[in-house]
Amino acid sequence: MIFGATGTLGTYLVDHLYEKKYKIWAIGNRNVKEDYYSRRGINCAKIDISNKDDFEKLPQSDVDSIVLISGAMPSRMVGYNPQKYIDINITGTLNVLEYCRRIKVSQFLFTQSHSDVSGYWNTGEYIKPDAPRKINLKGDHAVYIISKNAAVDLIEHNRLSYGIKTFIFRLPTIYNYRPIYDMYVNGENVKVGYYTFIHNAINSKSIEIWGDPSKAKDIVYVKDFNQMITKAIESNLAKGFYNVAFGSPTTLDEQVKGIIDVFSPKENPSKIIYCYEKRSQDSYLYDIENSKVELGYQPEYSYIKMLEDMKNEMNGNRFDHLVGCDVTI
């Protein structure tokens, strides 16, 4: 059962598990097109996880694993309403956990934000899965990450009290293709950075690199996220905490040059304009050794392979059933 099945990550995960012949329940708060799922033999339901009564709409037995992806997040919030983080990310998680306990789910998987370790960014050091929390208590992400940390603590309480198998996945930006090019920063609309690069490359427009072009970060593709989730579902482990990552850095210069190489017309490639005076991107690196050892995870999508696959995704119809649906909170 996937909570958040109609979001970007949820859509990719539902498709992945469907291809692997899993029996799936797709759960969403908006955008649940019942005819689309029923044609594929996928069960679905529309519920608000912050409303405890809504869980009566769901099956009361025979669910083995629950994946909780849904939640309120800054990139989808118009304006600023911190109460939504409390209601959805804390109360909603507690309601899902109570549902798990009541129907005797054996395994619970949760996606945590990597902002819980933002204090280690820009150090050049690999951040381990068990690194102590180090958060920034200022700005539009503060209450968000406080709520996600509280959710993780509730999950650990649930594991210790009731013995449910628990997996936490720390997510940086998970790169993907979905035909939605907007996000929100401090409640205001902006364009997704790497989508803007891709759009400019396709149209042979110049691309600006801000700040230090050697600044590097870990870039991981949605299909490697799918792989890690699936390996955890299929494992016999009692618990795990994992960084979802590729495990090696890609510099900003490499990012932009890769996009130009994959997306720009060969006869008229985009030019790069270096803007050294502007603010550099954040740099973060993640250790994935425990996911390799415990889950057998091996990243399959290098940066260039990821871009090539995203280009193929642009010609597909994965998100046609969500066209016109609202994705903001």
C-alpha positions in Angstrom: 0.0 0.0 0.0 1.5 3.3 -1.1 0.4 6.5 0.5 1.2 9.4 -1.8 0.7 7.2 -4.9 -0.3 10.1 -7.1 2.7 12.3 -6.4 5.8 12.1 -8.6 7.7 9.6 -6.6 4.5 7.6 -5.9 3.6 7.4 -9.6 7.0 6.1 -10.5 6.9 3.6 -7.6 3.4 2.3 -8.4 4.5 1.7 -12.0 7.7 0.0 -10.9 5.9 -2.4 -8.5 3.1 -3.0 -11.0 5.7 -4.1 -13.5 7.1 -6.5 -10.9 3.6 -8.0 -10.4 3.0 -6.7 -6.9 -0.6 -6.4 -5.7 -1.0 -2.7 -5.0 -3.2 -0.3 -3.2 -2.6 3.3 -4.5 -3.6 5.9 -1.9 -3.8 9.6 -2.5 -5.5 12.7 -1.2 -6.1 14.3 -4.6 -5.8 13.2 -8.2 -7.1 9.6 -7.7 -8.4 8.6 -11.1 -10.3 5.4 -10.2 -10.8 4.3 -13.8 -7.1 4.6 -14.6 -6.1 2.3 -11.7 -9.0 -0.1 -12.2 -8.0 -0.7 -15.8 -4.6 -2.0 -14.5 -6.1 -4.1 -11.7 -4.8 -1.7 -9.0 -6.9 -0.9 -6.0 -7.1 2.7 -5.0 -8.6 5.0 -2.5 -8.8 8.8 -1.8 -8.1 9.7 1.8 -6.8 12.5 3.9 -4.2 10.9 6.3 -4.8 13.7 8.8 -8.4 12.5 9.2 -8.5 9.4 11.2 -12.0 8.5 10.1 -10.8 8.2 6.5 -8.9 5.0 7.2 -12.2 3.2 7.5 -12.3 3.4 3.7 -9.2 1.1 3.5 -8.9 -2.7 3.8 -8.8 -3.9 7.4 -6.5 -6.9 6.7 -4.2 -8.5 4.2 -1.7 -5.6 3.8 1.9 -6.7 4.1 3.8 -3.5 3.6 3.0 0.2 3.7 5.1 2.9 2.0 4.4 6.4 3.3 5.6 9.0 0.8 2.8 11.5 1.1 3.3 14.6 3.2 3.3 18.4 3.2 6.5 19.9 1.8 7.8 23.5 1.1 8.2 22.9 -2.6 4.5 22.4 -3.1 3.2 25.0 -0.6 1.7 28.2 -1.9 2.4 30.9 0.7 3.2 29.7 4.2 1.0 27.6 6.5 3.1 25.7 9.0 0.1 24.1 10.6 -0.2 21.9 7.5 3.2 20.3 8.4 1.9 19.5 11.9 -1.4 18.1 10.6 -0.2 16.1 7.7 3.4 15.1 8.6 2.9 14.4 12.3 -0.8 13.7 12.9 -1.0 12.0 9.5 2.0 9.8 10.2 0.6 8.8 13.6 -2.7 7.9 11.9 -1.0 5.7 9.4 1.0 4.0 12.1 -2.2 3.4 14.1 -3.7 1.8 11.0 -0.6 -0.4 10.6 -0.9 -1.6 14.1 -4.6 -2.2 14.0 -4.5 -4.3 10.8 -1.1 -6.0 11.7 1.0 -4.7 8.8 4.4 -6.3 9.1 6.5 -3.7 7.4 6.5 0.1 7.3 8.7 2.3 4.9 9.0 6.1 5.3 10.7 8.9 3.3 12.5 11.4 5.4 13.9 14.7 4.1 17.7 15.2 4.0 17.3 18.6 5.6 17.7 16.8 8.9 21.4 16.9 8.3 21.7 20.2 6.5 24.3 21.4 9.0 26.7 18.9 7.3 26.2 20.3 3.8 29.0 22.2 2.1 31.7 20.5 4.2 33.0 18.1 1.5 32.5 15.2 3.8 30.3 12.2 3.1 27.2 12.2 5.5 26.6 8.8 7.1 23.1 7.4 7.5 23.4 7.5 11.3 24.8 11.1 11.4 23.1 13.0 14.3 20.6 15.5 13.3 21.9 18.9 12.5 19.1 21.2 11.2 18.6 24.8 10.3 15.9 26.3 12.5 15.4 29.4 10.3 13.5 29.7 7.0 10.6 28.0 5.2 12.1 24.5 5.8 12.3 24.8 9.6 8.9 23.7 10.7 8.8 21.2 7.8 11.9 19.3 9.0 10.8 19.6 12.6 7.6 17.8 11.6 9.5 15.1 9.6 11.9 14.5 12.5 8.9 14.1 14.8 7.4 11.6 12.4 10.6 9.6 12.4 10.5 9.6 16.2 6.9 8.4 16.2 7.9 5.6 13.8 10.8 4.4 16.1 8.4 4.5 19.0 6.0 2.3 17.0 8.8 -0.1 16.1 10.0 -0.5 19.7 6.5 -0.8 21.1 4.8 -3.1 18.6 7.7 -4.8 16.7 6.8 -3.6 13.2 9.7 -3.8 10.7 10.7 -0.2 9.9 12.8 1.4 7.1 13.6 5.1 6.9 15.0 6.6 3.6 16.7 10.0 3.7 15.9 11.7 0.4 17.8 14.6 -1.2 16.3 15.9 -4.4 15.2 12.8 -6.4 15.7 13.7 -10.0 12.9 12.6 -12.4 10.9 13.8 -15.3 7.3 14.9 -14.8 5.7 17.7 -16.9 5.4 20.1 -14.0 8.1 22.7 -14.1 7.2 24.9 -11.1 8.0 24.6 -7.4 7.8 27.0 -4.4 10.5 28.6 -2.4 9.4 30.6 0.7 5.9 30.2 -0.7 6.6 31.8 -4.0 6.6 30.2 -7.4 9.9 29.5 -9.1 11.0 27.2 -11.9 12.7 23.9 -11.1 16.4 24.5 -11.8 17.4 21.4 -13.7 14.2 21.6 -15.8 15.1 25.2 -16.8 18.6 23.9 -17.8 17.0 21.2 -19.9 14.5 23.5 -21.5 17.3 26.0 -22.4 19.4 23.2 -23.8 16.6 21.9 -26.0 16.1 25.4 -27.4 19.9 26.2 -27.8 19.6 29.0 -25.2 22.5 30.0 -23.1 22.7 28.4 -19.6 24.1 30.3 -16.6 26.2 28.6 -14.0 26.0 30.5 -10.7 28.9 30.6 -8.2 31.6 28.0 -8.1 31.2 25.5 -11.0 33.2 22.9 -9.1 30.7 22.7 -6.3 29.4 19.1 -6.3 26.4 17.2 -4.9 25.0 13.7 -5.0 22.5 13.3 -7.8 20.2 10.3 -7.6 17.5 9.2 -10.1 14.0 8.1 -9.2 14.5 4.7 -10.7 17.3 4.0 -8.2 15.0 5.2 -5.5 12.5 2.6 -6.7 15.3 0.0 -6.6 16.1 0.7 -3.0 12.5 0.7 -1.8 11.9 -2.6 -3.6 15.0 -4.2 -2.1 13.8 -3.1 1.4 10.4 -4.6 0.8 11.9 -7.9 -0.2 14.4 -8.0 2.6 14.1 -9.9 5.9 15.7 -7.1 8.0 13.9 -5.8 11.1 14.9 -2.2 10.5 17.1 0.1 8.4 18.0 3.7 7.9 19.4 4.6 4.5 20.6 7.5 2.4 19.0 7.4 -1.0 21.9 8.5 -3.2 24.2 7.6 -6.0 27.2 7.6 -3.7 29.5 10.0 -5.7 29.4 13.7 -6.5 28.6 15.5 -9.7 29.9 19.1 -10.1 27.7 21.9 -11.3 29.9 22.2 -14.3 29.4 18.5 -15.1 25.7 18.8 -14.5 25.3 21.6 -17.1 27.7 20.1 -19.7 25.9 16.8 -19.4 22.5 18.4 -20.0 23.9 20.2 -23.1 25.4 17.0 -24.4 22.1 15.0 -24.0 19.5 17.6 -24.9 21.0 20.4 -27.1 21.0 20.0 -30.9 24.4 18.9 -31.9 24.6 21.6 -34.6 23.7 24.4 -32.2 24.5 23.5 -28.6 23.8 25.9 -25.7 26.6 28.1 -24.5 27.6 28.3 -20.9 27.8 31.7 -19.1 29.7 31.6 -15.8 28.3 33.9 -13.2 31.0 33.6 -10.5 29.6 36.5 -8.4 26.3 34.7 -7.7 25.5 32.3 -4.9 26.7 28.7 -5.4 24.5 25.7 -5.1 24.6 23.7 -1.8 27.0 20.8 -1.8 26.0 17.5 -0.2 27.5 14.0 -0.3 26.0 10.8 1.1 27.4 7.5 2.3 25.5 4.5 0.9 27.7 1.7 2.1 25.1 0.2 4.5 22.5 0.0 1.7 24.9 -1.9 -0.5 25.8 -4.3 2.3 22.4 -4.8 3.9 20.1 -4.4 0.8 22.4 -5.3 -2.1 21.7 -1.9 -3.5 23.9 -0.8 -6.5 23.0 2.4 -8.2 22.2 1.8 -11.9 21.9 5.3 -13.2 25.0 7.4 -13.7 24.3 11.1 -14.3 24.4 10.8 -18.1 22.4 7.6 -18.1 19.8 9.3 -16.0 19.6 12.3 -18.4 19.2 9.9 -21.3 16.4 8.1 -19.5 14.7 11.4 -18.7 14.8 12.3 -22.3 13.0 9.0 -23.1 10.5 9.7 -20.3 9.6 13.0 -22.0 8.1 11.1 -24.9 6.1 8.8 -22.7 2.7 9.0 -21.1 3.4 8.1 -17.5 1.6 11.1 -16.1 -1.3 11.5 -18.6 -3.8 10.5 -15.9 -2.8 13.4 -13.8 -3.0 16.1 -16.4 -4.7 19.2 -15.0 -4.6 18.0 -11.4 -3.5 20.4 -8.7 -0.2 19.5 -7.1 0.0 22.3 -4.5 -1.1 22.4 -0.9 
